[in-house]
Amino acid sequence: MRDELLADDIAAGRLQVLLPNYTTRTRARQILRPKHRKMTPKLRALIDFIVETYG
């Protein structure tokens, strides 16, 4: 994700990669919502967008 968000700034030389071989642990992501609430089309679209964008 870092590369997607910062690619233009790195390419333009505004940012510089300091530790190119350093990686962090992948963290699980969760989306929480109240169980008793109905899944609206807007909420479904938001969840789909988040999953597609941030996987």
C-alpha atoms as an extended CHARMM CRD file, in Angstrom:
* protein
*
        55  EXT
         1         1  MET       CA              0.0000000000        0.0000000000        0.0000000000  PROA      1               0.0000000000
         2         2  ARG       CA              2.8660000000        2.3750000000        0.7370000000  PROA      2               0.0000000000
         3         3  ASP       CA              4.0000000000        2.2210000000       -2.8550000000  PROA      3               0.0000000000
         4         4  GLU       CA              0.5640000000        3.1120000000       -4.2000000000  PROA      4               0.0000000000
         5         5  LEU       CA              0.1500000000        6.0970000000       -1.9070000000  PROA      5               0.0000000000
         6         6  LEU       CA              3.6490000000        7.4940000000       -2.3000000000  PROA      6               0.0000000000
         7         7  ALA       CA              4.7060000000        6.4450000000       -5.8150000000  PROA      7               0.0000000000
         8         8  ASP       CA              4.3130000000        9.9030000000       -7.3700000000  PROA      8               0.0000000000
         9         9  ASP       CA              6.3180000000       11.5940000000       -4.5910000000  PROA      9               0.0000000000
        10        10  ILE       CA              9.0770000000        8.9760000000       -4.7580000000  PROA      10              0.0000000000
        11        11  ALA       CA              9.2660000000        9.2530000000       -8.5620000000  PROA      11              0.0000000000
        12        12  ALA       CA              9.4350000000       13.0660000000       -8.3390000000  PROA      12              0.0000000000
        13        13  GLY       CA             12.2630000000       12.8710000000       -5.7980000000  PROA      13              0.0000000000
        14        14  ARG       CA             10.2710000000       14.5370000000       -3.0040000000  PROA      14              0.0000000000
        15        15  LEU       CA             10.5800000000       11.3590000000       -0.9370000000  PROA      15              0.0000000000
        16        16  GLN       CA             13.3660000000        8.8420000000       -0.7590000000  PROA      16              0.0000000000
        17        17  VAL       CA             13.1760000000        5.1850000000        0.2390000000  PROA      17              0.0000000000
        18        18  LEU       CA             15.5570000000        4.7540000000        3.1820000000  PROA      18              0.0000000000
        19        19  LEU       CA             15.2740000000        1.0250000000        3.8470000000  PROA      19              0.0000000000
        20        20  PRO       CA             14.2430000000       -0.6570000000        0.5680000000  PROA      20              0.0000000000
        21        21  ASN       CA             14.6830000000       -4.1950000000        1.9080000000  PROA      21              0.0000000000
        22        22  TYR       CA             12.7790000000       -3.5940000000        5.1530000000  PROA      22              0.0000000000
        23        23  THR       CA              9.2830000000       -5.0240000000        5.3750000000  PROA      23              0.0000000000
        24        24  THR       CA              6.7880000000       -4.9630000000        8.1820000000  PROA      24              0.0000000000
        25        25  ARG       CA              4.5080000000       -7.7340000000        9.3070000000  PROA      25              0.0000000000
        26        26  THR       CA              1.1620000000       -7.8080000000        7.5940000000  PROA      26              0.0000000000
        27        27  ARG       CA             -1.6580000000       -6.9760000000        9.9550000000  PROA      27              0.0000000000
        28        28  ALA       CA             -5.1350000000       -8.4060000000        9.6880000000  PROA      28              0.0000000000
        29        29  ARG       CA             -7.8120000000       -5.8340000000        9.0200000000  PROA      29              0.0000000000
        30        30  GLN       CA            -11.3130000000       -6.0830000000       10.3360000000  PROA      30              0.0000000000
        31        31  ILE       CA            -14.5240000000       -4.2460000000        9.6620000000  PROA      31              0.0000000000
        32        32  LEU       CA            -16.8440000000       -4.2790000000       12.6310000000  PROA      32              0.0000000000
        33        33  ARG       CA            -20.5150000000       -3.4130000000       12.6260000000  PROA      33              0.0000000000
        34        34  PRO       CA            -23.3640000000       -4.0020000000       15.0480000000  PROA      34              0.0000000000
        35        35  LYS       CA            -24.8040000000       -7.4660000000       14.4570000000  PROA      35              0.0000000000
        36        36  HSD       CA            -28.3860000000       -6.2900000000       14.8620000000  PROA      36              0.0000000000
        37        37  ARG       CA            -28.1250000000       -3.5730000000       12.1740000000  PROA      37              0.0000000000
        38        38  LYS       CA            -29.3150000000       -4.2160000000        8.6510000000  PROA      38              0.0000000000
        39        39  MET       CA            -26.7060000000       -4.3620000000        5.8710000000  PROA      39              0.0000000000
        40        40  THR       CA            -27.6710000000       -1.4080000000        3.6920000000  PROA      40              0.0000000000
        41        41  PRO       CA            -26.5560000000       -1.0670000000        0.0640000000  PROA      41              0.0000000000
        42        42  LYS       CA            -24.3810000000        1.9190000000        1.0430000000  PROA      42              0.0000000000
        43        43  LEU       CA            -22.6410000000       -0.0600000000        3.7680000000  PROA      43              0.0000000000
        44        44  ARG       CA            -22.1700000000       -3.0410000000        1.4270000000  PROA      44              0.0000000000
        45        45  ALA       CA            -20.6480000000       -0.7290000000       -1.1950000000  PROA      45              0.0000000000
        46        46  LEU       CA            -18.2930000000        0.7790000000        1.3910000000  PROA      46              0.0000000000
        47        47  ILE       CA            -17.1600000000       -2.6390000000        2.6080000000  PROA      47              0.0000000000
        48        48  ASP       CA            -16.6290000000       -3.8230000000       -0.9720000000  PROA      48              0.0000000000
        49        49  PHE       CA            -14.5880000000       -0.6990000000       -1.7330000000  PROA      49              0.0000000000
        50        50  ILE       CA            -12.4160000000       -1.1370000000        1.3700000000  PROA      50              0.0000000000
        51        51  VAL       CA            -11.7650000000       -4.8030000000        0.6180000000  PROA      51              0.0000000000
        52        52  GLU       CA            -10.9500000000       -4.0860000000       -3.0270000000  PROA      52              0.0000000000
        53        53  THR       CA             -8.6940000000       -1.1360000000       -2.2180000000  PROA      53              0.0000000000
        54        54  TYR       CA             -6.8530000000       -2.4340000000        0.8170000000  PROA      54              0.0000000000
        55        55  GLY       CA             -7.3670000000       -6.1740000000        0.3630000000  PROA      55              0.0000000000
